[in-house]
Amino acid sequence: MNHGLPPAAPGLRIGLYGGSFNPAHEGHLHVSRTALRRLRLDRVWWLVTPGNPLKDRGVLAPLEERMARARALAADPRIAVTGFEAEIGTAYTVETLRWLVRRRPTLRFVWIMGADSLATFHRWRRFEAILSLLPVAVIDRPSHTLTAPRARAAQAFRKARIPEAEAASLASRPAPAWTLLHGPRSNLSSTALRERGDSGT
């Protein structure tokens, strides 16, 4: 059983971009396309989570609605949307990534996150294990360009940071390895969209 995982041939370089996608928006596309280009990835998988333990589930749209909006938005053959976490029953990113690595050992995974998420990454369940399991790409976000490198998780793994100029090699590097990618940034956020009434329905 593939648990709803997108098809992928052995050896492909896959970016994993997890989140609530509540709702999905152009900022998610921007991050994904930046990662595809700068990291020379073959695909990016959007892992639409049942819910984030660090966020209020009271404002969370049903998983089916969030996935439908994400699929409508991600009209790019290199981007696949999956909600397999709900089926396998993992509650934390570290559990999901361990599951993926065990079942897809021939794929080269890279975890993708925004610089805003890096600021609170140390609060994630076993963040050290995540950084030791997969290489990580951090995409710059407005107001986080200068603060991201000072984040607690970034400081804890500062010796594992690779130069941005070598980002294309990230998927081939053993963990821990991470880089911060700068460039055009998106101001969009799911929270702001919800606040102005755009739920994606």
C-alpha positions, 0 to 999 in steps of 0.5 A: 500500500502506498498510503497516498504517496505520490509516485516517484522513481528511485533516485529522485530528489524530493522536497518535502513541504509540510504544513496545514495549508489553511488555506494554500496560497501563492506564497506556498507556490513561491517557496516550492518553485524557489526550492525546485530551482535553487536545490535542483529538485525533481519534485516537491511534495506538499504534506497537508497535515491533519493539524499542527500541535502548535496551532489552534485547531479551532480555525482549521478547515477540514483536511479534504477542503484544504487538500482540494484547494492545494491541488487546484493551486498547485497546477505544476506537474512537479508539485504533488499534494498528499494527506497521507499523514492522516492515514498513517496516524503520525502527529509530529513531523519527526514521526512522519519523516522517519516513516518516509525514510524507512519506506522510500529509502531510494529517494533523496528527501530534503525538508523545506521550511520558511524562515518564519518557521525556523524561528520556532523550530526548536519547539517542534518535537525532537527538532534535533532528530529532524535536522539529523535525519534529512538535509533542510532548506530554509526559504527567506521570509519577510522580516526574518532575513536577519533573525533566521540565522540567530534562531535557536535551532540555527545556532544549535546546528550552525556548523552544519550550515552550507553556503547558499552558493552550494545549495544545489548539492544539498539533496546529495549531502548527508544530514545534518546539513542545511542552508538559507536561501535568499531572493524574492520573498512572498508576504502572503500568509494563511493567517492573513488570508483567513483574517480577511475571510478567504478560507479557500471555499 
